[in-house]
């Protein structure tokens, strides 16, 4: 197992700590651990690319770690009323749709290559920035307005754009299935 993959597994193990911190109102801890997870994401990506340590396992684990982290944070913040539930539903639904599409593709023996688009990367960046802003505002007691509304708007636009692009690509990929 490579160093980047070990770092990614460590990031996955940080998820329950962040969720615990949020539900325990330990927002300083949640924010600090979130920052550690973000730095670890950058470090594992840098190491993998710079020292040619990329692997199939890493290609699967890295987005899984990102999604586990973001979905868990959005769910915890949404359940506790710290962010609007509609944005939680939007973010989580997108990921459920993507996972469902991958599973259906496998079931039809038409595996789809998962390569994040630029819109998807912007979406992830907006989701991370929004989560970081909310966690920081809760940890340090400041009002995030108007930045929270701006980031929420970006999350909304990029999430809807991303899921639309993935759906179009998936339908194009699956349209080659022969009718029986």
Rosetta blueprint (number, residue, H / E / L):
1 X L
2 X L
3 X H
4 X H
5 X H
6 X H
7 X H
8 X H
9 X H
10 X H
11 X H
12 X H
13 X H
14 X H
15 X H
16 X H
17 X H
18 X H
19 X H
20 X H
21 X H
22 X H
23 X H
24 X L
25 X L
26 X L
27 X H
28 X H
29 X H
30 X H
31 X H
32 X H
33 X H
34 X H
35 X H
36 X H
37 X H
38 X H
39 X H
40 X H
41 X H
42 X H
43 X H
44 X H
45 X H
46 X H
47 X H
48 X H
49 X H
50 X H
51 X L
52 X L
53 X L
54 X L
55 X L
56 X H
57 X H
58 X H
59 X H
60 X H
61 X H
62 X H
63 X H
64 X H
65 X H
66 X H
67 X H
68 X H
69 X H
70 X H
71 X H
72 X H
73 X H
74 X H
75 X H
76 X H
77 X H
78 X H
79 X H
80 X L
81 X L
82 X L
83 X L
84 X L
85 X H
86 X H
87 X H
88 X H
89 X H
90 X H
91 X H
92 X H
93 X H
94 X H
95 X H
96 X H
97 X H
98 X H
99 X H
100 X H
101 X H
102 X H
103 X H
104 X H
105 X H
106 X H
107 X H
108 X L
109 X L
110 X L
111 X L
112 X L
113 X L
114 X L
115 X L
116 X L
117 X L
118 X H
119 X H
120 X H
121 X H
122 X H
123 X H
124 X H
125 X H
126 X H
127 X H
128 X H
129 X H
130 X H
131 X H
132 X H
133 X H
134 X H
135 X H
136 X H
137 X H
138 X H
139 X H
140 X H
141 X L
142 X L
143 X L
144 X L
145 X L
146 X L
147 X H
148 X H
149 X H
150 X H
151 X H
152 X H
153 X H
154 X H
155 X H
156 X H
157 X H
158 X H
159 X H
160 X H
161 X H
162 X H
163 X H
164 X H
165 X H
166 X H
167 X H
168 X H
169 X H
170 X H
171 X H
172 X H
173 X H
174 X H
175 X L
176 X L
177 X L
178 X L
179 X L
180 X L
